[in-house]
Amino acid sequence: MTGSHPVGGAGRFAPSPSGDLHIGNIRSGLLSYVRARQTGRRFLWRIEDLDRVKAGAAESQLAVFAELGVTPDEPPLVQSERTGKYSAAIAKLAADGLVYECYCSRKDIAQAPSAPHAPPGAYPGTCRSLGEGERESARRRLEANNREPALRLRTDNRKHHIDDVVLGRVDALVDDLVLRRGDGVFAYNLTVVVDDAASGIDEILRGDDLASSAPRQAYLSRLLGEPEPGWVHVPLVLNEDGQRLAKRDGAVTYQQLRSLGWTVEDVFAWMQQSLGFGSDGPRWKSVDDMVDGVDFARMLSAPTVFVPPADS
């Protein structure tokens, strides 16, 4: 591996172990590693296994990156082993009067009148100011259907912003986001904030489809007394229809590409072309070449379309 290991900060890659990684996931993970090495940070790995999990997927994902020359600097953090930490974070927020029960279904939220200028999907505040009698009635209604209330964060319902290395200023409304779902699963926005703080993550690189959630996470970090990380949101890899790349789009996973004859060198050559550095010097053959060759100030800002190779 290239670069020094610092005393302090870190970057991370945090895939869900729901199956094999496609080439777009891999590009984001490699860029996270590259950014960490270029800036003297540790590179960490997190297994986000609170929801959909496929047996053996986490180990397979780590093995793919090892074959590409990348291993994390510390053992992976596993979210399913940290539920007590998430409960403690909610308890801290609740002690400050910032948590309330929500009894709404997705259908309820979709059908409720939205606040003026609120983006689609923003929580309309239905359960925010219910009286105790109304809450008790709603709890009984859920219990009759074997459901539990979700827990939401009481926010200021205002726009907040983050400053991103690639995108610049990103503004988004911070509505009353879910902290724990009605099925008991802790919500993404909570878990990533708690885990990033615990791991010393001070810069987050990920796909730009997640940029709109960054102001929410920065807001929640401040409420929990944690420092806000830096942000690097990179362009996505799309399919031929201009949609986010998915495993249904043909030979898009590392294993599929290898079975069609791609080598590790071919993977890095594609990374070089897709990021806009194809005319820069010699062809990339390894992750060290990628660390040396990526310039985030010059990287293509537009998404890349991946055309899967045909099975010959």
N, C-alpha and C positions, 0 to 999 in steps of 0.2 A: 504494500500500500504506500501511497505517496503522501508526504506532508508530515507535520509534527502534531503531537497530541497535546492540546492545551490543558491548563489547569481548570479553566472555567467553563465556557459556553459549549453548546452542542447544537447540532441539527439532527433531524430524524426522518426515517421513513416508517410509515405506519399502515401497512396494508391489512385489509380484512382477510382472514384465512378461509375464504369462501370458495377457493378454487385456484387454478393456475393463473399467473399474471400474464396479461397481454402486453404487447410491445409498448403501448402507451403508459401503462403502469410502470414498466421497467424503465422507460425513459425518465419519468419523474423520480423514481428511486435513485437512478444513476446521477441525475442532476443534484439531488439532495446530497449524495456522497461527494460529488465534485465541489459543490459549494462549501461543504464542511472542510474539505481538504484545502481549498484555496484560501479559506479564512482562518485556518488554524483551530477549527472546532472539532470536538469529538463527533463521530457519526454513530447514532444510536438507532435501534430497531424496536418497534412496538408492535405487539400482536393484538389487534383489536377484535377480540373474540367474544364480545358480549351478545352478539346477535347471530347472524348466519355463519356456521362453521362447517367445513368439510374436513373429515378426518385425514390427517397427513398433509393438509395444504400448507400449514405454517412451515413445516420442515421442508417441504418441496420448494417453497418460495425462498427460503434461506439458502437452499442448495443451488438454486439458479443463480443467485447473486454471488455465491462462492465461486461458481464456475466462471462468472464474469470478472472475478478478481476482487470482489467486495465482501468483506465481513465486518459486522459491527464491532465497535471498540469495547462494548460491554455486553453481557448476556441480555437477550431481549426482555423487555418489560411485558408482562402478560396481564391484560386488563381483567380477565376473569378472576385473577388472584388479588384484586385490589378493590373489591366492592365496599369494604369497610372504609376506605379512603373517600369514596364518593359519598357514602352516607354521612361521613364526618363533614364534608364540604357543605352538604345540604343543611345539616344541623347548624353550622356556622351562619349560613344565610338566614335560616329560620329564626335564629336568635336575634337577628337584626330586623325581623319583621318583613323579610323579603321573599317568603315562600307562601304559596297558597294552593289549595286543592282545586283541580279542574275536573269537571264532570262531563265535559263536551266530547262527543265523538268527532271524527273527521268530517262526517256529514253535517253535524251541527255547525262546525266552524265554517264549512264551505257555504252553508245556507244563511249564515248570520250576516246582517248588514255590516259592511266594513267601514272603518273610519275614513274620513276624507284624506286623500293622498297616500293611504296605506297601500303597500304593494300587495299583489295577489298572494294569498296564503297567510298574511299577517294575522295574528290572533286578535279577535275583536274585543277581548276583555270581558267576555260573557260572565265568567265566574269570579272576576277580580274583587267585586264589592258585594258579594252575596252576604246576607245576614246568616246567623247561625242556624235559624230555623230552616232557611232555604238550603243550606249546606247539608243538614241532617236528612232532609227529604231527598236530596240528590244522592247522598250516600246510600240510602235504602234502595233507591231505584237501581243503582249500579249493582249492589249486592244481590238483588233479585235476579240479575243477569250474569252473576258470577264475574263481575268486573270490579276493579278498584279505581279510585281517582288517580289521575296524573298529578304531578307536582310541578308548578310553574314558578318562575322567577318574577317578582314584582319589579319591573323596570320603570324608567322614566318615560318610556314610549317616545323617545326622540331619536333623531338621526345622530349617528356617531361616525367617526372616520378612522381609518388607519392609513399609514404611508407605506407604500409598497415599492420595492426595488425596481420591479418591472412595470407595474401599472400606475405608479404614482399614487395620488390620493384616491381612496375608495370610500365612498359614503354609503351608509345603509341604515335603515330604520332598525332600532333594537326594540322589538316588541317583547311581550311576556313569554319568553321561550320556555320550553319544557326542560325540566331537570331530571325527572324520572317518569317514564311512560306508565300508562295504566296497567301494562302487563308486568311491571316491576323492573324492567330493563332501564338502566341509567342512560340518559340521553347523550348523544355524541358531543354536543356543545359543552356539557359539563365534564365528561371524562377526558376530553383532549386538554382542557384547561388545567385540570388537576394533575394529569400525568406529565404534561409539558413542564409545569412548575416543579414537580417532584424530581424530574430528570435533569433540570438545569437547561432545558431547551430555550435558547435565547434568539433563535431565528428559525422560522418555519418555511420550508419550500414545499409546494404542492401545486396541483393543477388549478388553473384560474377559474374553474367551475365552482371552487370553494371560496372565492374572494369575497362574495357577499356575506359569508358567515363570519369573516374575520372581525368586523366591528363588534359583533355580538360576543365573540370570544375575548376580545380585548376588554370590553365592558365588564364581563364576568371576572376576568383576571383582576381588575381593579377592585371589585367588590370583595374578592377573596384575599386581598392584600398582596397579590403577586405582581411581579413586574411584567409589563407587556412585552412580548417578543417582537423581533423584527419579522417582516413578511416578504416573501418572494413567491409570487404566483406566476407560474409558467404556462405557456400555451398548451392546449390539449392536442392529442392525436385523434383524428376523426376518421370515420369510414367514408366510403365513396359517395354516400348520400349526404355527407356533411353532418352526420350525427356522431355523438361521442362513440368511440370505438368500443365494441363489445365482443365477447367470445363467440357470439353467433355470426360474426362477420367473416368467417373462414379461418384460414391459417394465420392466427394472430398471436398465439401464445408462444413462449420460448420453446416449449417442447415440440409444438407443431412445426415451427420454423426449422428447428434442428433436424426433425424427421424428413424435411424437404431439402436438406443439404446445407442449410446455413451453418456457418462456423461462428465462433466467438468473434473473429475478426470481421465477419460480415455484419454482425450486430453493431459493432462500433463504427463501421463504415456508414451504416444507415443512420446512426445517431449523428454523425458528422454532417451528412447531407441534410437531415431533417431539421437540424438546428441552424442551418445557414452557414456552415463553415467548410463546405465542400471544396471551395477553391483556396482554402488556407493550408498551404504546406502539404506535407505527406499525409497519406491516408491513415486514419486512426485504426489501430489494431488492438488496443487494450484500454483499460480504464485509466492507466497512467497517461496515455495519449489524450484521453478526454479531459482529464484534470488540467493538462498543459494547454489544451486547445480551446476550451470554452471561455468565451468572454461574455459575461452576462449583459454588458452594455451594448453589445453588438448582436446578440442572439435574436433570431427571427421572432417577432411578436405575434405573427399570425399562426393559427393552428395548422398542423400538418395533416395531410390526408395519407393514410396508409393503404396501399393496394396489396392485398395478400398475394404471395406468389402462387402460381398454379401448381397443382400436383402433377408432375410430369410422369 
